[in-house]
Amino acid sequence: MRIMFALLFTVLLSGCINITTELQPSNTDVKGVLMGEDCTPIVLGMGLGTNTIEGAKKDGRPMGDVGEFRRHIKLNDRTPIDRIRTLQITNFYILLIGSSCIQVVGEPVSSQ
């Protein structure tokens, strides 16, 4: 009975959180065509790993209308992000598991 009470108490008191923090002002000259993430899992409040901007820049996935950048984006692969529009940290927890991610939004390399 005590174990059930302890488990129920833990589940009821653990909540959820979703916080996004921008690390620099948005560069409005750069379009938000790609988004890349580098994440670290967190289990029972413990996490181990390093999130890097370079890792997030290598993980560019199309978001929204890619417009003029269509010829620079690889459809079945990740496209590296060259110019950064937004750089942010996102922390997400639900019950006892979650993740901490660095997100980069920007443009691919363009040959103009």
N, C-alpha and C positions, 0 to 999 in steps of 0.2 A: 504494500500500500504506500509506503514512504517513497519507493522508487517511482511509482506512478505519479505521485504528487510532485516530486522533484522534476520529472520529465515534463509534466503539464505546466509547472511553474516556469521552467526554462523556455518552453515554446511560447507561452503567453507573454512573457516579458521581452522576448526577442522580437524586434520589429523589423521594419524595412527602411531603407534609406537609398536615395538616388540623388547625388550631389554632383554638379558639373561646375568646374571652376576654370574660367578663361585665364591663361597665363600671360597673355599680351593682348593689346587692342587688335581688333580685326583690321586687316589690310584690305580695304574696299577696292583697291586696284586689281586684286587677284580674285578670280572667280572660284566659287566652291563647286568644282567639278568632281573631285575625288575625295574620298575619306579613307584614312588609314588608321589602324589601331594597333597598339602593343599592350597586351593585358597580362596581369598576374592574378591567379585565382586566390581567394581567401576562404579558408574553411575553419570554422570554430574560432574566428577572430585572428587566425594566424595565416600569414602569407610569406612566401619566399620567392624572390625574383627581382629583376630589374626591368623597368619599362624605359625605353629610349625613344627619342624623337626620330633617330635614324631608322629604328625598327618600324615605327609607325609610318614613316615616309615610304618605305619599301612595300607596304601593304595597301596601296591605293586601289580602292574599288569605286566604280562609277556611282554617283548619287545624283539623281535628277537628270536634267537635260544636259548632255555633254556638248551639244552644239558644235562649234568650230573645232573642238578638240577630238572629235570622233576618230580622225585618222591616227591620232597619237595613243589611243587607248586600246590595250589588248583585251579582247572580250573574254577569253578563257583563262586569263592569268592576271596577276597583280601588276598594276602600272605604277612605277615610282612617282612620287610627288616631288616636284622641283621647287615651285613657289608656294609659300604658305600663306593662307588667308587667316586661318584661326588655329590656335594651339590651346588645347584644354585638357584638364584631368577630369575623369569621370569615376566616381566611386558608387558602386551599387551593391547593396546587401539585402537579402531577404531571408528571414529566419537566421540560420547560422552559417550560410554560405554567401559568397559574393565575389566581386572582382574589382580591381583597381586598374584603370586603363588611361593611357595617354592617347589622345585623338588629334590627328592633324587633318585639316581640310585645306585643299588647295588645287593647284593646276599641275598637269604633267609637263614634261620638257617639251617645248615647242620650237620648231626650227624656222622661225620667222626672221 
